[in-house]
Amino acid sequence: MTADNRGGDYTSRRIQVLKGLEAVRKRPGMYIGSTSARGLHHLVYEVVDNSIDEAMAGHCTSVSVVIRPDNMISVDDDGRGIPVDVHPTEGVPGVELAMTTLHAGGKFDKSSYKVSGGLHGVGVSVVNALSEWLEVEVRRGGKRYHQRYERGVKATDLKELGPSSERGTLVTFKPDPEIFTELDYNFDALSGRLRELAFLNKGLEIVLRDERTEEEVVEVYRYDGGLVEFVEYLRGRRVPIHEQVVYFETSRPEAEIELAMQYDEGFSENTHTFVNNISTHEGGTHLTGLKSALTRTVNDYARKNKIFKKDESLSGDDVREGLTCVLSVKVMEPQFEGQTKTKLGNSEVRGAVEAAVNERLSAFLEENPRSAKALIEKSLQAARAREAARKARDLARKKSGLEGGVLPGKLADCSIADPALSEIYLVEGDSAGGSAKQGRDRSFQAILPLKGKILNVEKARIDRILSNDEIRAMVTAIGAGIRDDFDIEKARYHKIIIMTDADVDGAHIRTLLLTFFYRQMKQLIDHGYVYIAQPPLYRVQKGKTERYAYSDNERDEEISKLSNGKDGKGISIQRYKGLGEMNPEQLWKTTMDPDARTILKVTVDNAATANRIFMDLMGDDVEPRREFIEKNARYVRNLDV
């Protein structure tokens, strides 16, 4: 793109300064969440977000992200280019100020950016601070400039390299091994986020290139249909019950609102919300407005057109069964709340979204009576199933003489009442459940044995879900309800630990449980309450000395340590095929003792990608499941069949 003067007076005086950068290297987790793989990938997203902000402001049409050898990253765009003129008060070029000063950026000035994502001016300086080195090239005003920084400190002055007929910014950086515990970039993780950004910014082309292998991998994301194509991607191969995707975009004083939605024959709801391109997986006022409008509009239409029988009505859960929906709002001054700062708190946005959805969805239903009838009939089937489930639960309680709050009989509860200090193990089988009950610390550890495999909730309606004994036991034990009735404040444990065998059946049970939590109690995952236990695979013993190994490599290391360089005679190796093979003391020592155990927290980095995985693995269609297995089989280790 040739150089021009679009963008008004976006110059260095537009970059406002709130000082300080040293704290970033001292406490990186405060700025990027962690120094593990999640934080490593966050560096890329922060640089890309600057390019996306240029696109949202109408000044950028393409972004290129390259994973270079040694896990270096380059991000190139054709935006306006970071200002290079000298800042009027700070006395340094604008690009240097943006790269080396925390809270310095054009995003604080609304004449440069109406809305922006990322960390609102923190991003690129944090990336610089946490990189072994970073180089920036700016193409602006017919010229090309370059500067290098090392661990956040200027290494060279800004230098003019010569003329350029293009414009934009190229940032190349290498994450600092002194900061990060993980330095290997995951192509699929980056791909998921970049694809999502391309969907959210229709017409923007994003290219992801991996140069770490002999055969270069390149993916190009460009969706001129925007959110409509996003909904079609999320829906996958599930059959829609109305052909046309409901879509609208509108600008209101409180927010710019864009929405796409479609119903299919499935039973799960699949709603994704974004604020200024940031995934708000904890929801917020925009989601509340959307839910309220959907329920009210569909009920009003059904009553008006006499579709309901006497006293019939639809709940929010009923109306959203089989719904795939993407809501994207742009807010000038977003206020984020929640544990991960991904919950929108702006009260004025709720009314704006509610009014817009009421208006546009009402018009769609009136103009498409066949589609309206199909989605209302599906919602009515959901309502009747929900009512049948309620009656069955009430009948079961009457027959057993139990009230709703009684805990399941097989639950071995803990004595501490504080949820923040309590944890529950969901254990595969009665044998392992018995060992866990004997080996646990009864003060804070509860045990719930699960018999067999729970229902696959991806292919079931709520009445079948709640008729499953194991699911009912989990819902009752956790105590927070389910779906629309779920209340995270009522959760009786803040650690819910899935503990299954290290074999095919154990992996299947774990997947079924994760599907259940993701589809029916997703707030547990969003709040970081769901974990996966990591029992050992081997017990290596010589005499009275015993060691535990969690992989083949660890087993070999322990054998080497115990044999002291000899031939390994006198060493016995036990391969655990099930938790029940461990006695209570061993289970405590290896898998349940907080001072010695390893447990994996379940997180969702990209909701769209997670949704597709659950659909592919747990849905009705066999073909995507076969494709997934073929693609990922080479990564499987320690598989017992």
N, C-alpha and C positions, 0 to 999 in steps of 0.2 A: 504494500500500500504506500502510495506516495505521501511525502510529508505535507501537512497543511496546518491551518490554525484553528481547526474545530476544537470546541471545548472551552471557548472563552478565555478568561485570564487565569487558567489553571497554572499558576506559577508557584515559586517557593514561598511567597508570602501567605499562600493558602495553607501551608503546613504549620499547624500549631503544635507547641511543645509542652510536654509534661515529663520532666527529666528522670533519668536513672536506668541502668542496664545491668549492673553487676549482680543484682539480686536474681536475675534469670539463671545464671550459671550456678548460683548457690542453691536455688530452689526451683529447678526446672519443672518439677511436677505441678507447681502452682500455675504454670503457664501452658503446658501441653498435656497435662493429665498424668503422664508417667514417663519413665525413661526406658520402657520396654518397647515391644513392636508397635503398640498403639501410639505412643508418643512419637516414635520414629516416622510413622506414616503421617502423623499430624503435621509435621514440618512441610511435607509436600502440599497438603491441603491449604496451609496458610499462605504459601506463595501463589498457588493456583487461585485462591480466593481474591487476591489483588487483581488478577487478570479478569476474573468473573465480574468483579465490581466495575471494571472498565467496560465490560460487555453490557452490564445492566444500565450503565450510563450512556450506552449507544456509541461507544468508541472502539470496540474490539469485536472482530468477527471470527478469530481463530486462536486457539491455544494449543501448544505442543508440549508434551511432557515426555522426557527421555530418561530411562533408567540406564545409566552408563556403567561400564565395568567398575568394579570396586564399590558398587552401590552409590555412586555419585548421581545427583539428580540435576537435570536442566529443565527449566520452565520458560517457554518463549511465547510472547503474544504480540499482536499487532495493534495494541492500544496506543495511547498518546505518548507513552514513555514517561518515566518518573522525571520530574523537573530537575534540571541541572544548573540553573542559575543560583547565585548566592542568596541565601536567606537573609532578609533585611535586618533581623535582630541577632541571629545566631552566627552569622559570618562564615558559614560553610555551605557547599552546594546542597540543594534540596535532597538529592539522592543519598548523599552521605548522612544527612540528618535522619532520613527515613530508615536507613540501614543500621544506625548506631545509637539511636535514642528511643527509649521506650515511650509509648504514647505519642509518637510523632507521626503525623500522616494527614493526607488531604481529606480523610473521611470525617474529621471533626468539623469540616467546613461544608455546609449543605449546598453551597453553590457549586462545589466540585463534584460531590456525590450526594444524590438525594437519599438513596438507601445504600447500605453496604452489608456484607456478611463478614465472616472471619471473626477475628478478635478485635475489630474496630480500631485499627491503628497499631495494635500491639504486634501483629503477626510477623511481618518480615524482619523486624529487628530481633525478635525472639529466635527466629530461624538462624539469623546471623550469629547471635550469641552462642547458640548450641551447635554450630558447625566448626569443624577443624579449620575450614576456609570457605569463603564465599566470594564469588566474582559476579559483578553486575555489568551488563552492557546495555546502554540506553541509545536508542535511535530516535532522534528528536530534532526538529528544526533544520532538517537537511544535513545533520552531522551525526557522527557515532562517537560514543564516549565509553570509557571503561574504568572500573575501580575494583580493587581487591581488599578483602578483610580477612583477618585471622582471629578466630575465637572472639568475634565481635568487635575487634579493634582494627582501625584503618591500617592497612599495610602499604598502600600506595595512594597517591593523590589522584583525584579524578583527572583522566587524561583524554584529550580529544584524539580520536584515531583517524579521522578523515571524513570525507563526505558520505552521505547515505541517502538514497532515494526512498528508503523505507522508514517506518516508525515502529516503536514498540519497546519492550523490555525483555532481556534475557537474563535470568538468574540461574547460576550454577553453584551448587554447594555440596560439600561432603560432610555428613553428620560426624560429630566428634566422638571417637571411641572412648574418650575420658568421661563422657556423659552417658552414653547409651549402652545398655546391656545387650541389645539386639541391633544388628547393623544390616540385616538382610531384608531387602524390600520384597514384599509379596505382590506379584503382578495382579493377582485376582482381587486383592484388597483395593489397590489403586484403581483397577478397572471398574469396580462396583461404584465407587464414589464419582469418578469422572463421567461414567455413563449417566448417573443420576443428575449431575450438573448439566449435562447436555440436554437431557429431557426437560429440565427446569428452565432452560434458556433456549427456546426454540430458534433454530437457524444457526446457533453457534456451533462451530466445528472444533472438536477436541480430539487430538491425536495422542495415543499412548504408544510409545516405542520402547522395547526392551532390547538393549544391545549387549547383554551379559552372556548370551549364548552365540554359537557359531551361526545358527539360523535365526536372524533377527525376527522378533515378533512385533507385529504392528496391528493396532486396532484403531478404527476411526469411528467416532460417535458424532452424529449430526441428525437431529430430529426436527424437521420443519413442522411436524404436527405437534411438537411439544408435549403437553400433558395428555393429549388424546393418545399419542403413541406410548406414553408412559403407562397409562391404564391398560392398554392392549398388551404391553410387555408384562406387567404385573399379573394380569389375568391368565397369561400363558395359554394352555390348551383347554381350559375349562370353557364350557359352551355358554355363550351369553344368552339371556332370555329376551333381550331386545338388541337389535343390530346396532343402532346408533348410540355412540358414546355421548352422554350429556356433557356439554362443555359451555363454559362462559368465562369471560374476563370483564371486569368492570373496575372503574376507579372511583373511590369515595374519599372524602376528606380524611377519614381515619386510616385507610389502607387501600392498596391496590390488591384486588382479589381475583384469583384465577382458580378454576375448579374443573375437574373432569371426573366422571363417574359412570359405572356400568354394572349391571347385575348379571350374575351367572348362576348356573345350576348347583354350585357348591354350597357349603354350609358355613364356611368361615367368613368373617369380615376382614377386609384388607384395606385399611385406611392409613394413608401417609400424609403428614402435614409438614409444611416448611414455612419458615419465616426468613425472608432475605436469603434464600437458598440454604439455610441451616435446618437440618432435620430436627424437628421438635418431637422426639419420640416419647416425651412425657406429656405431650398434649399442651393444654392451656386454653386461653379464652377463645381463640379461633376455632379449636376443636369443639369446645362446648357450644358455641354458636352454630356450628355445622350440625352437630347431633340434634340439637333442639329444633332446628329448622327442618331437618329430614323427617323427624317424627311427626311434627305438627303438620307439615305440608301434605304428607302421604295420608295421614288420618283425615284431614280436612277434605281432600279430594275424594276419598272413599265414602265419607259421609254424604258429601254433596251429590255424588253420583249413585247413592243407594247401593253400594257394593257390600256394605256390612250387613250382617244379620242383626237381630235385636241385641243390644248391649255389647256388641263386639267393638274392640279397639286394639291398636297395635302398640307394643312397647318399643323402646329404642332398639333393643336387641332384635326384635322381630323385623323391624324395618331395615336393619343393616345386615341381615343374613344374606350371604352371597354377594355382598357389595364390594367392589373394588373402586377406591376413590383416592384422588390426589388433590389436596388443597394447598395452594401456594399463595402466601400473602406477602406483600412488601410494606413494611412499616418504617416510618422515618426514624422514630426513637423507640426501638423495641426494648421492653423490660423483661429480662429472663429470670426465671425462678427455678426451683427444684434442685435435686441433688446434683445433677450434672449440668445445670444451667441451660436446659433445653426445654423449658416449659414457659410459654408466653404468658405474661402477666398483665398486658395492657387491657384494661376493662373495656375501653371504647371499641376494641376490635371485635368483641363478641357480638355486639349489636349490629355492626356493619356486616359481618359475615352472615348472621342470621337473616337480616333483611334481604341481602343479595341472593342467598340460597332460596328463601321463601319465594321471592319474585321469579327467579329464573326456573326453578324446578316446577313451580305451579304452571308456568307457561309451557314447559315441556310436556307435562302430564296432560294438559288440555289439548295440546296440538298432536299428541301421540297416544290416543286412547287405548290402542292395542297393547303398546308397551306398558302403559299405566296399569292396565288390567293384569298383565303378566306379573309385574313386580309386586302388586298388591296381593294377588293370589298366593305368590310365594311367601310373602310376609304373613298372610293368614295361616298358611300351613305351619310356619314357624311358631305362631302364637298358639295354635291348637296343640302342637307338640310340647310347648312350654307348659301349658295348662295341664296336659296329661301327666307330665313329669311332676308337677306340683301336687296333683291329686295322689299320685303313686307314693310320693314322699310322705304326705299326710297320712295315708292309709297305713304305711309301714310303721310310722310312729305310733299310731293308735293300737296296732296289733301288738307291738312290743312294749307298749306302755311308756315309751321314751318321749322326752321333750327334745326340741331342736338343738339345745346346747350340749347334749351329752356326747362325750368323746368316744371314739370307736374303741371297742373292748380290747383289740389287739395292740393298741397304742401303749407303749411303756413311756409315760410322760416324765419330764424332768421336774424337779422340785422348785427351781427358781421361776418366779412369775414374770420377770422382766424380759420382754421379747428381745431386746438388744443384746442380752447375755445368753439367750437360749438358742439351741440348734436342734433340728430334727433330721435323723437319717432315714431316708426311704431305702429300705434294704430288700434286695432280691431274695425271696425264699425264706421259709421258716427256719431252716438250718442256720443260715448266716444271721438271720434275725435273732436267734437264740444266743449265738456267740456275741453279737453286738450288744444285746441286753445285759449279758454278764460282764462284758469287758468295758462298758461305757463308764463315764463319770455321771452318776445319776442326778447330780445337782443341776447340770445345765444341758445334758444330752438326752434327747428323746429318741425312741426307736419305733418306726412303723414298718413292720414286715409287709411286703406285697406279694400276693400269691399269683404266679403266672404273669402273663402279659396283659397290660391294661388295653382298653379299647383304643383303636386308632381314631382320634377325634377329628382328623382331617376329613374323614368320610362319614361323619355321624352328626345327627341333629341333637339338640340339647336334651331331648327326652331319653335317647339312648345313652348319651354321655352320663347323665345323672342316675341311670339305672345300673351302671357298672359299679359293683361293690367296692373295688379298689379305689376308683375315682371318688366315690362318696366318702370313703374313709379319709383320703387325703384332704378333700375340701373341708370336712369337719375338723380334722386335726389342725390344719393351718388356721382355720377360723376366720378368714377374711372374705368369705363368699366367693362368687364366681361371676364372670362377665360384667354386666351392668351393675350387679349388686356387690361387686368387689370393692372393698375398702382397705387400702394398704395399712391404715392405722390400726386395723383389727388383727393384723397378722400376729400369730402367737410366737413365731420364731423369725429371727432375722438372718438365720442361716438354714437353708433347706438343701441338704446334701444328698445327692443321688449316689447310691453305693451299689454297683452291680458287678457281676463277674467279668473277668477279662476274656470273654469268648464271644461267639457270634450271638448267642441268645442274650447275653448281658448287654452287648452293644445295641441290640434291637430294643430291649426294654428301656435302655437309657434314651434312645431316640424317641420312643413312644411317650416317655415322660416329658422330654423336652418339647415335643409337639404339643402336648397337653398344656404345659405352662405357657408356651409362646402364644397359643391360640385362645386360651381361656383365662389365664392369670398373668398376662404379659407384664403387668406392673411389678410383679416379683422380680422379673429379669431386669426391668428398667432401673429398679432400686438396688440391684446388686445383691439380691437375697438368695439366688440359686447357684449351687456349686456342684461340682462332680468330684467324688472321692477318687484317689489314686492308690489303690491297693498294690502291693508289690507283686511282681511276676515270679520271683525266685527267692528261695531261702538257701543261702550258702553256709555250710557249717563245717568246722574242723575242730574236733574235740569239744570244748565247752564254748568256743567262740562261734557266734552266728552273725551273719550279715544278711541284709535284705537288698534285693536289686529290682529296679523298676523298668529295666530294659536289658536286651542282650548284651549291650556294651558294658553296662554297670555290672552284670553278672561276671563277665570276663575280667573286669577290673578287680572285683572282689576275690575271684579265684586267684588272680595274680598276687594280690596282697597276702592272702592266707597261705599260699604255697611258698612265698619268699624266693621266687625264682626257680623253685624245684619243679618236679613233674606233676604236681597237683595230687599226689597220692594222699589218701586219708581225708579228702574233701568230699562231702556229700552235697548234692544239689537237689532241691525239691522244687518242682514247677507247680505253682498254684494254678489250678484250673477253675477254682471256685472259692468264694469267700468262706464257704462252709468247711474248707480244708484247714482253715486257721483256727486255733483255739482262741478263747477270749483274750488271753494275755497278748498273743501275737497280733490279733486284730487291733487291739488298743495301741500297742507299741508302734505298729506300722502305718495305721490308717486313720485312727481316731484321736490320738493324743495331739492336742493343738501345738505342743512344743516340738513335735517330731514329724507330723504328717505333712503331706502336700495335697492341697485341694485347689481345683481350678474354678475360678469364678466365671459364670456364663454371662457373656456380654453380647450385644448386638451392635456391631460397628456400622453396618449398612442394612437397614430394614428391608429394602427392596430385594437385595441379594438373599437375605435370610428367608424371606417369603417364598422366593423361587425355589430355594433348596427344600423347604418343607413341602411345597407342592409337588416337586419332582420326586422326592423320596417317599412321600406318604399319600400321594393322590391316587386316583383311579388309573391314570394313563401309565402304561408300562414302558413305553419308548423312552421318555426322558430319564426314567430310573436306570434303564439299561445304559444310556449314554453317560450318565453320571458315574456308574460303576466302571465302565470302560476307561473313562478319563482318569479316575482316581485310584484304581486298583493297585497301581504301582507304589502308592504311598502306604499301603497296609503293612503293618508289622505284627508279629506275635499272634497270628490268626489261628485259632483252634476251630476246626470244623468237626 
